[in-house]
Amino acid sequence: MFYRENGQFKTSYAADQQIFSVAQDRYAVLLILAVAFLVIPFAASDYTFQAVLIPFVIMSLGAMGLNILVGYCGQISLGTAAFMAVGAYAAYNLQARIEGMPLLLALIGGGLVAMVFGIVFGLPSLRIRGLYLAVATLAAQFFVDWLTTRAAWVTNNSSSGSVSAKPLAILGWSIDTPVEKYLLCLVILCVLGLAAKNLVRGAIGREWMAMRDMDVAAAVIGIRPTYAKLSAFAVSSFIVGIAGALWGFVHLGAWEPAAFSLDRSLQLLFMIIIGGLGSIVGSIFGAAFFVLLPLFLTQVPHWLGLPISTATATYLEHMIFGALIVFFLIVEPHGLAKLWATARQKLRVWPFPH
């Protein structure tokens, strides 16, 4: 058996409640982190960092924030890109208007402003749900699109409507190379991912899941719907706001309102649906699916030596990509995280059939 669990005894409550209770899981996670921090920075090219790894890490963070709201609390949101835009523009204004504002404080400030914005647009969730709530959150997307294009103070009176981030630096460390930008995003993803995992495992996470499964029954047993729903909007918007700030500051460097359009909101929603609702690791799987699969499909005609035009390759990529999304939804509606959980369970009992 690949998973030798016999002999792994839990002698304390802390050991019994740890995130990875099986030693093999802990070793696998440590190996993945070692590869991400120690191997990839020396093995990947600058193009790979800029076009693949940095977008993947930031989108994983954004999908994780959205998954807390949709997957764990059951509150549908179609305005995630709006919260990303709020985080990006808030962080930009903090650095532009406050002399010497540190990068980390600007990122946290952007997340806090996005959190307040999320709470305000989360208020309708106290009275409506389902499709009606989705339309209410969609209003946030339209409002932010209007605000960023019409309010000159948002872009610091930029004539073109686009803004540029200041050079990245933390405690005197200048972050210039793609490797350094990748490590910055990866550290933030690990810290917020660990915090989110502990939140969903605790009392707050159980309240979110109770509201998701049956809000009336949750209110009957003493869970406050106001606190549960608005706390989910707050935590989700904070993480998404930081992801938006990283998207603007680290990945784009300079951006305009179109960088946070409705397409970005739908993309993040599809990420958590494909990766797995109510799963932190599913958010990472979904981001990997959306970032890596199009690159793979683009390269396949070149590997096979097929002489097709760029436009035809783009159309085929969209068709195959859409077909694969439908296929995954039919085969496993609970996402890639469920497929991994099933495979892991089979490894635990292999070679026995039960």
C-alpha positions as CSV (number, residue, x, y, z in Angstrom):
1,M,0.0,0.0,0.0
2,F,1.2,3.5,-0.8
3,Y,-0.3,4.9,2.3
4,R,1.1,3.0,5.3
5,E,-1.2,4.5,8.0
6,N,-0.7,1.7,10.5
7,G,1.6,2.8,13.3
8,Q,0.7,6.5,12.9
9,F,-0.9,7.1,16.3
10,K,-2.5,10.4,17.4
11,T,-1.5,11.0,21.0
12,S,-2.9,14.6,21.4
13,Y,-5.8,16.7,20.2
14,A,-3.3,18.9,18.2
15,A,-2.0,15.8,16.3
16,D,-5.5,14.6,15.6
17,Q,-6.7,18.0,14.3
18,Q,-3.7,18.9,12.1
19,I,-4.3,19.8,8.5
20,F,-2.4,16.8,7.1
21,S,-3.0,13.9,9.5
22,V,-1.2,11.3,7.4
23,A,2.6,11.5,7.3
24,Q,2.7,10.8,3.5
25,D,0.5,13.9,2.9
26,R,2.9,16.1,4.9
27,Y,5.9,14.8,3.1
28,A,4.2,15.3,-0.3
29,V,3.3,18.9,0.6
30,L,6.8,19.6,1.9
31,L,8.2,18.2,-1.4
32,I,5.9,20.4,-3.5
33,L,6.9,23.5,-1.5
34,A,10.6,22.6,-1.8
35,V,10.2,22.3,-5.6
36,A,8.3,25.5,-5.8
37,F,10.7,27.5,-3.7
38,L,14.1,25.9,-4.4
39,V,13.9,24.2,-7.8
40,I,11.6,26.2,-10.1
41,P,13.4,29.5,-9.5
42,F,16.6,28.0,-11.0
43,A,15.0,25.8,-13.7
44,A,12.3,28.0,-15.3
45,S,12.9,30.8,-17.8
46,D,11.9,34.4,-17.5
47,Y,9.1,33.8,-20.1
48,T,7.8,30.9,-18.1
49,F,7.6,33.1,-15.0
50,Q,5.9,36.0,-16.7
51,A,3.5,34.1,-18.9
52,V,2.7,31.0,-16.8
53,L,3.9,30.9,-13.1
54,I,3.1,34.4,-11.9
55,P,-0.5,34.4,-13.5
56,F,-1.1,30.9,-12.1
57,V,-0.1,31.9,-8.5
58,I,-2.1,35.1,-8.6
59,M,-5.2,33.4,-10.1
60,S,-4.9,30.7,-7.5
61,L,-5.1,33.3,-4.8
62,G,-8.1,35.0,-6.5
63,A,-9.9,31.7,-7.0
64,M,-9.2,30.7,-3.3
65,G,-10.9,33.9,-2.2
66,L,-13.9,33.4,-4.4
67,N,-14.2,29.8,-3.3
68,I,-14.6,30.9,0.4
69,L,-17.6,32.9,-0.6
70,V,-19.2,30.5,-3.2
71,G,-17.9,27.1,-2.2
72,Y,-17.9,27.3,1.5
73,C,-20.7,29.8,2.2
74,G,-22.9,29.2,-0.9
75,Q,-23.2,32.9,-1.9
76,I,-23.1,33.3,-5.7
77,S,-20.9,36.1,-6.9
78,L,-20.4,37.4,-10.4
79,G,-18.4,40.5,-9.4
80,T,-15.1,39.1,-8.3
81,A,-13.1,41.2,-10.8
82,A,-14.7,44.3,-9.3
83,F,-13.2,43.4,-5.9
84,M,-9.8,42.7,-7.6
85,A,-10.0,46.2,-9.3
86,V,-10.8,47.8,-5.9
87,G,-7.8,46.2,-4.4
88,A,-5.5,47.2,-7.2
89,Y,-6.7,50.8,-7.4
90,A,-6.7,51.2,-3.6
91,A,-3.2,49.9,-3.3
92,Y,-2.1,52.2,-6.2
93,N,-3.7,55.3,-4.6
94,L,-2.1,54.5,-1.2
95,Q,1.3,54.5,-2.8
96,A,0.6,57.5,-5.0
97,R,-0.8,59.7,-2.3
98,I,1.2,58.7,0.8
99,E,4.9,59.3,0.4
100,G,7.0,56.3,1.3
101,M,4.1,53.9,1.7
102,P,5.6,50.3,1.9
103,L,4.5,47.8,-0.7
104,L,3.2,45.3,1.9
105,L,1.1,47.9,3.7
106,A,-0.2,49.1,0.3
107,L,-1.2,45.5,-0.6
108,I,-2.9,45.0,2.8
109,G,-4.6,48.4,2.5
110,G,-5.9,47.4,-0.9
111,G,-7.3,44.2,0.6
112,L,-8.9,46.1,3.5
113,V,-10.6,48.6,1.1
114,A,-11.8,45.6,-1.0
115,M,-13.1,44.0,2.2
116,V,-15.2,47.1,3.0
117,F,-16.5,47.2,-0.6
118,G,-17.4,43.5,-0.4
119,I,-19.3,43.9,2.9
120,V,-21.3,46.8,1.3
121,F,-22.3,44.7,-1.7
122,G,-22.8,41.7,0.5
123,L,-25.6,43.3,2.3
124,P,-28.2,42.1,-0.2
125,S,-27.3,38.5,0.7
126,L,-29.2,39.0,4.0
127,R,-32.4,39.2,2.0
128,I,-31.9,37.5,-1.3
129,R,-30.0,34.5,-2.6
130,G,-29.3,32.4,-5.7
131,L,-29.8,34.0,-9.0
132,Y,-31.0,37.3,-7.4
133,L,-27.8,37.5,-5.4
134,A,-25.7,36.8,-8.5
135,V,-27.4,39.8,-10.2
136,A,-26.8,42.0,-7.1
137,T,-23.1,41.1,-7.1
138,L,-23.0,41.7,-10.9
139,A,-24.0,45.3,-10.1
140,A,-20.7,45.7,-8.3
141,Q,-18.9,44.9,-11.5
142,F,-20.8,47.6,-13.4
143,F,-20.4,50.1,-10.7
144,V,-16.6,49.6,-10.5
145,D,-16.3,49.7,-14.3
146,W,-18.2,53.1,-14.2
147,L,-16.2,54.4,-11.3
148,T,-12.8,53.6,-12.7
149,T,-13.6,55.2,-16.1
150,R,-15.5,58.3,-14.9
151,A,-13.9,59.3,-11.6
152,A,-10.5,60.9,-12.3
153,W,-9.3,60.7,-8.7
154,V,-9.3,56.9,-8.9
155,T,-6.5,57.0,-11.5
156,N,-4.8,60.0,-9.9
157,N,-6.1,62.3,-12.7
158,S,-4.4,60.2,-15.4
159,S,-5.4,61.5,-18.8
160,S,-5.3,58.1,-20.5
161,G,-7.1,56.3,-17.7
162,S,-4.3,53.9,-17.2
163,V,-2.0,53.8,-14.1
164,S,1.5,52.5,-13.5
165,A,2.7,50.9,-10.3
166,K,5.8,52.2,-8.6
167,P,9.0,50.0,-8.5
168,L,8.4,47.1,-6.1
169,A,10.5,47.0,-3.0
170,I,10.2,45.4,0.5
171,L,12.5,46.5,3.3
172,G,15.1,47.8,0.9
173,W,14.9,44.6,-1.2
174,S,14.2,45.7,-4.8
175,I,11.9,43.2,-6.6
176,D,12.9,43.5,-10.3
177,T,13.4,40.1,-11.8
178,P,10.6,37.7,-12.7
179,V,12.0,35.2,-10.2
180,E,11.7,37.6,-7.3
181,K,8.1,38.6,-8.4
182,Y,7.2,34.9,-8.5
183,L,8.6,34.3,-5.0
184,L,6.7,37.3,-3.6
185,C,3.4,36.0,-5.0
186,L,4.1,32.5,-3.9
187,V,4.9,33.5,-0.3
188,I,1.7,35.5,-0.1
189,L,-0.3,32.6,-1.6
190,C,1.1,30.2,1.0
191,V,0.5,32.5,3.9
192,L,-3.1,33.4,2.9
193,G,-3.8,29.8,1.9
194,L,-2.7,28.5,5.3
195,A,-4.9,31.2,7.0
196,A,-7.9,30.3,4.8
197,K,-7.5,26.6,5.5
198,N,-7.5,27.2,9.2
199,L,-10.5,29.5,8.9
200,V,-12.6,26.9,7.1
201,R,-11.6,24.2,9.6
202,G,-12.7,26.3,12.6
203,A,-15.9,27.6,14.0
204,I,-16.2,30.3,11.3
205,G,-15.9,27.8,8.5
206,R,-18.5,25.5,10.1
207,E,-20.9,28.5,10.2
208,W,-20.2,29.2,6.5
209,M,-20.9,25.6,5.5
210,A,-24.1,25.5,7.7
211,M,-25.4,28.6,5.8
212,R,-24.5,27.0,2.5
213,D,-26.2,23.7,3.2
214,M,-29.4,25.1,4.8
215,D,-29.5,28.7,6.1
216,V,-32.9,28.3,7.8
217,A,-31.7,25.4,9.9
218,A,-28.5,27.2,10.6
219,A,-30.4,30.1,12.0
220,V,-32.5,27.8,14.1
221,I,-29.5,26.3,15.9
222,G,-28.2,29.7,16.7
223,I,-25.9,30.7,13.8
224,R,-26.3,34.4,13.0
225,P,-26.9,34.8,9.2
226,T,-25.8,38.4,9.2
227,Y,-22.4,37.6,10.8
228,A,-21.8,34.4,8.8
229,K,-22.6,35.8,5.4
230,L,-20.9,39.2,5.8
231,S,-17.8,37.6,7.3
232,A,-17.6,35.3,4.2
233,F,-17.9,38.4,2.0
234,A,-15.3,40.2,4.1
235,V,-12.7,37.4,4.0
236,S,-13.3,36.6,0.4
237,S,-13.1,40.2,-0.7
238,F,-9.9,40.8,1.3
239,I,-8.1,37.8,-0.4
240,V,-9.4,38.8,-3.8
241,G,-8.4,42.4,-3.3
242,I,-4.8,41.4,-2.5
243,A,-4.9,39.1,-5.6
244,G,-6.1,42.1,-7.7
245,A,-3.3,44.3,-6.3
246,L,-0.7,41.6,-7.1
247,W,-2.2,41.3,-10.6
248,G,-1.8,45.0,-11.2
249,F,1.5,45.6,-9.4
250,V,3.4,42.4,-10.2
251,H,1.9,40.9,-13.3
252,L,0.8,43.9,-15.4
253,G,2.9,46.7,-13.9
254,A,0.5,49.2,-15.7
255,W,-3.2,48.6,-16.3
256,E,-6.5,50.2,-17.2
257,P,-10.1,49.4,-16.1
258,A,-10.4,46.8,-18.9
259,A,-7.9,44.6,-17.1
260,F,-10.6,43.8,-14.5
261,S,-13.6,43.2,-16.8
262,L,-16.5,40.8,-16.4
263,D,-14.6,38.1,-18.3
264,R,-12.2,38.0,-15.4
265,S,-15.1,37.4,-13.0
266,L,-16.4,34.6,-15.1
267,Q,-13.0,33.1,-15.5
268,L,-12.5,32.9,-11.7
269,L,-16.0,31.4,-11.2
270,F,-15.2,28.7,-13.8
271,M,-11.9,28.0,-12.0
272,I,-13.6,27.1,-8.8
273,I,-16.3,25.1,-10.5
274,I,-13.7,23.0,-12.4
275,G,-11.3,22.8,-9.5
276,G,-13.9,22.0,-6.9
277,L,-16.3,24.0,-4.8
278,G,-15.6,24.1,-1.1
279,S,-11.9,23.1,-1.5
280,I,-8.8,25.2,-1.1
281,V,-6.7,22.9,-3.2
282,G,-9.5,22.8,-5.7
283,S,-8.9,26.5,-6.3
284,I,-5.3,25.8,-7.2
285,F,-6.3,22.9,-9.5
286,G,-8.8,25.2,-11.3
287,A,-6.2,27.9,-11.8
288,A,-3.8,25.4,-13.2
289,F,-6.4,24.1,-15.5
290,F,-7.2,27.6,-16.9
291,V,-3.6,28.8,-17.1
292,L,-1.8,25.7,-18.3
293,L,-4.3,24.0,-20.6
294,P,-4.6,26.8,-23.2
295,L,-0.8,26.9,-23.4
296,F,-0.7,23.2,-23.9
297,L,-3.4,23.3,-26.6
298,T,-1.6,26.1,-28.4
299,Q,1.6,24.0,-28.6
300,V,0.0,20.8,-29.7
301,P,-0.3,21.7,-33.5
302,H,3.4,22.7,-33.5
303,W,4.4,19.4,-31.9
304,L,2.4,17.5,-34.5
305,G,3.7,19.6,-37.3
306,L,0.2,20.8,-38.4
307,P,0.3,23.8,-40.7
308,I,-2.6,25.8,-39.3
309,S,-3.0,29.5,-39.1
310,T,-3.0,31.4,-35.8
311,A,-6.7,32.3,-36.1
312,T,-7.6,28.6,-36.7
313,A,-5.4,27.6,-33.8
314,T,-7.2,30.1,-31.5
315,Y,-10.7,28.9,-32.6
316,L,-9.7,25.2,-32.0
317,E,-8.2,26.1,-28.7
318,H,-11.5,27.7,-27.5
319,M,-13.6,24.8,-28.9
320,I,-11.4,22.1,-27.2
321,F,-11.2,24.1,-24.0
322,G,-15.0,24.5,-23.8
323,A,-15.5,20.8,-24.6
324,L,-13.1,19.8,-21.9
325,I,-14.9,22.0,-19.4
326,V,-18.2,20.3,-20.2
327,F,-16.6,16.9,-20.1
328,F,-15.2,17.5,-16.6
329,L,-18.5,18.8,-15.4
330,I,-20.3,15.7,-16.6
331,V,-17.7,13.2,-15.4
332,E,-17.1,14.8,-12.0
333,P,-19.4,17.7,-11.1
334,H,-17.4,18.2,-7.8
335,G,-14.3,19.2,-9.7
336,L,-10.7,18.1,-10.0
337,A,-10.3,18.1,-6.2
338,K,-12.8,15.3,-6.0
339,L,-10.9,13.3,-8.6
340,W,-7.8,13.7,-6.5
341,A,-9.6,12.7,-3.3
342,T,-10.9,9.6,-5.0
343,A,-7.5,8.7,-6.3
344,R,-6.0,9.3,-2.9
345,Q,-8.6,7.0,-1.2
346,K,-7.8,4.2,-3.7
347,L,-4.1,4.6,-2.9
348,R,-4.9,4.2,0.8
349,V,-6.6,0.8,0.3
350,W,-4.6,-0.5,-2.7
351,P,-4.3,-3.4,-3.6
352,F,-7.5,-4.3,-1.7
353,P,-10.8,-3.7,-3.5
354,H,-12.7,-2.3,-0.5
